Amino acid sequence: MIPSAFGYVRASSLANAIDLLRQDPEGTRLVAGGHTLIPTLKLRLASPALLVDIRGIADMRGISIDDKAIRIGALTTHAELLASQQLNDVFPIFRQTATRIADPQVRNRGTIGGSIANADPAADWPAVVIALNAELEIVGPTGSRRVPAKDFFVDIFTTVLEPAEVLAAIHLRRPTLGARFIYRKIRHPASGYAVVGVAVGLRMEDGLVAEMSIGVTGAASHAFSGDAATRFLMAKPLSHESIEEAAKLVSEATECLSDRYASAEYRASLVRTETKRALLSLAA
Ligand SMILES: Cc1cc2nc3c(=O)[nH]c(=O)nc-3n(C[C@H](O)[C@H](O)[C@H](O)COP(=O)(O)OP(=O)(O)OC[C@H]3O[C@@H](n4cnc5c(N)ncnc54)[C@H](O)[C@@H]3O)c2cc1C
């Protein structure tokens, strides 16, 4: 449980962090909340030569909300997301999700950016940012780019981030009037992570589905968007039959993970049940 020796430096700015990453992409790791990285170092699953602490970078902190959009700095902690009344007045799903992440100690240190960049297949925020149609602001040596959250997660612990890139912020559009969001999670009894987590956004107009989004975590190698179900439900009423069919489509969207706690069949069945429950609850 003792990490290998490493150097430590506090980045003075985002540009400084990127420069340090660029000099030795293989041997350098960013540290934000440290609540995933430090255990990884202690178990020697990673042995970087240099840790670059990004917590002091002011541009990557805080939540700003205007008439049209919301920007969440990547260094915003789970506890800050839980506590922000202004954010939760617009998107109560942040409080709903943050309260289900670990315990107050982890929530006080862990960051939304660290969670998204780490892409643990069982992490909670990936499903939520997909369902909110978030855009992720990535900054690297050649400038910045924005990637839709649903295209960000590529494989287990793998994202579209290039070696010298940093996830700087999460951008959201304010929801259309009447849009509602929900996150449902089946917690692993030992770790508290998601065995399956389903985030759903829905807006009805004249009794028909006008906007819909589904993000799923825990089930597969990486979080994914339930696009087939969304396409199927658009412009349809939310009947018992259409909800059943949509939930089935989400559960069949990808190959599920299998481990000692939950088989692939069980995970697929949880995806189906939780999607159905989320839709029924939003439809009510
Ligand atoms: C006991 C315990 C229980 C937990 N339970 C849950 C849970 O129920 N649900 C859940 O979702 N999570 C859970 N977590 C994980 C927790 O939320 C972590 O804090 C989070 O996943 C990582 O965030 P961090 O800021 O600590 O990142 P760090 O540990 O600092 O970094 C994680 C990785 O991401 C990289 N990184 C960090 N920030 C950035 C950035 N801005 N740009 C690019 N790369 C970056 C780092 O280099 C590192 O590789 C738990 C953790 C613990 C210790």
The ligand as a Tripos MOL2 file, in Angstrom:
@<TRIPOS>MOLECULE
LIG
   53    58     1     0     0
SMALL
NO_CHARGES

@<TRIPOS>ATOM
      1 C1        -14.6240    4.9770   -1.0770 C.3       1 LIG1
      2 C2        -14.9870    5.5610   -2.4220 C.ar      1 LIG1
      3 C3        -16.2750    5.4270   -2.8960 C.ar      1 LIG1
      4 C4        -16.6350    5.9640   -4.1330 C.ar      1 LIG1
      5 N1        -17.9180    5.8140   -4.5700 N.ar      1 LIG1
      6 C5        -18.2740    6.3250   -5.7700 C.ar      1 LIG1
      7 C6        -19.6040    6.2050   -6.2480 C.ar      1 LIG1
      8 O1        -20.4930    5.6740   -5.6010 O.2       1 LIG1
      9 N2        -19.8790    6.7200   -7.4760 N.ar      1 LIG1
     10 C7        -18.9280    7.3630   -8.2380 C.ar      1 LIG1
     11 O2        -19.2540    7.8130   -9.3470 O.2       1 LIG1
     12 N3        -17.6760    7.5050   -7.7990 N.ar      1 LIG1
     13 C8        -17.3260    7.0180   -6.5890 C.ar      1 LIG1
     14 N4        -16.0320    7.1670   -6.1300 N.ar      1 LIG1
     15 C9        -15.0590    7.8610   -6.9760 C.3       1 LIG1
     16 C10       -14.9880    9.3230   -6.6120 C.3       1 LIG1
     17 O3        -16.1740    9.9490   -7.0420 O.3       1 LIG1
     18 C11       -13.7490    9.9430   -7.2790 C.3       1 LIG1
     19 O4        -13.4670   11.0930   -6.5970 O.3       1 LIG1
     20 C12       -13.8490   10.2690   -8.7540 C.3       1 LIG1
     21 O5        -14.1480    9.1830   -9.5340 O.3       1 LIG1
     22 C13       -12.5270   10.8030   -9.3120 C.3       1 LIG1
     23 O6        -12.4810   12.1250   -9.0640 O.3       1 LIG1
     24 P1        -11.2010   12.7790   -8.4350 P.3       1 LIG1
     25 O7        -11.4010   14.2500   -8.5400 O.co2     1 LIG1
     26 O8        -10.9410   12.2110   -7.0990 O.co2     1 LIG1
     27 O9        -10.0700   12.3620   -9.5040 O.3       1 LIG1
     28 P2         -8.5540   11.8850   -9.2880 P.3       1 LIG1
     29 O10        -8.5050   10.6740   -8.4480 O.co2     1 LIG1
     30 O11        -7.7180   13.0370   -8.8910 O.co2     1 LIG1
     31 O12        -8.2200   11.5240  -10.8120 O.3       1 LIG1
     32 C14        -8.7810   10.3950  -11.4430 C.3       1 LIG1
     33 C15        -8.1840   10.2570  -12.8480 C.3       1 LIG1
     34 O13        -8.6820   11.2840  -13.7080 O.3       1 LIG1
     35 C16        -7.6210   12.1200  -14.1830 C.3       1 LIG1
     36 N5         -8.1460   13.4860  -14.1000 N.ar      1 LIG1
     37 C17        -8.6510   14.1020  -13.0110 C.ar      1 LIG1
     38 N6         -9.1470   15.3040  -13.3400 N.ar      1 LIG1
     39 C18        -8.9420   15.4480  -14.6820 C.ar      1 LIG1
     40 C19        -9.2430   16.4910  -15.6280 C.ar      1 LIG1
     41 N7         -9.8950   17.6000  -15.2640 N.pl3     1 LIG1
     42 N8         -8.8910   16.3040  -16.9180 N.ar      1 LIG1
     43 C20        -8.2570   15.1680  -17.3130 C.ar      1 LIG1
     44 N9         -7.9470   14.1510  -16.4660 N.ar      1 LIG1
     45 C21        -8.2860   14.3010  -15.1690 C.ar      1 LIG1
     46 C22        -6.4340   11.8480  -13.2540 C.3       1 LIG1
     47 O14        -5.1970   12.0350  -13.9150 O.3       1 LIG1
     48 C23        -6.6550   10.3910  -12.8900 C.3       1 LIG1
     49 O15        -6.1720    9.5650  -13.9150 O.3       1 LIG1
     50 C24       -15.6520    6.6450   -4.9090 C.ar      1 LIG1
     51 C25       -14.3480    6.7830   -4.4290 C.ar      1 LIG1
     52 C26       -14.0010    6.2530   -3.1910 C.ar      1 LIG1
     53 C27       -12.6000    6.4250   -2.7050 C.3       1 LIG1
@<TRIPOS>BOND
     1     1     2 1
     2     2     3 ar
     3     2    52 ar
     4     3     4 ar
     5     4     5 ar
     6     4    50 ar
     7     5     6 ar
     8     6     7 ar
     9     6    13 1
    10     7     8 2
    11     7     9 ar
    12     9    10 ar
    13    10    11 2
    14    10    12 ar
    15    12    13 ar
    16    13    14 ar
    17    14    15 1
    18    14    50 ar
    19    15    16 1
    20    16    17 1
    21    16    18 1
    22    18    19 1
    23    18    20 1
    24    20    21 1
    25    20    22 1
    26    22    23 1
    27    23    24 1
    28    24    25 2
    29    24    26 1
    30    24    27 1
    31    27    28 1
    32    28    29 2
    33    28    30 1
    34    28    31 1
    35    31    32 1
    36    32    33 1
    37    33    34 1
    38    33    48 1
    39    34    35 1
    40    35    36 1
    41    35    46 1
    42    36    37 ar
    43    36    45 ar
    44    37    38 ar
    45    38    39 ar
    46    39    40 ar
    47    39    45 ar
    48    40    41 1
    49    40    42 ar
    50    42    43 ar
    51    43    44 ar
    52    44    45 ar
    53    46    47 1
    54    46    48 1
    55    48    49 1
    56    50    51 ar
    57    51    52 ar
    58    52    53 1
@<TRIPOS>SUBSTRUCTURE
     1 LIG1         1 GROUP 0 **** ****
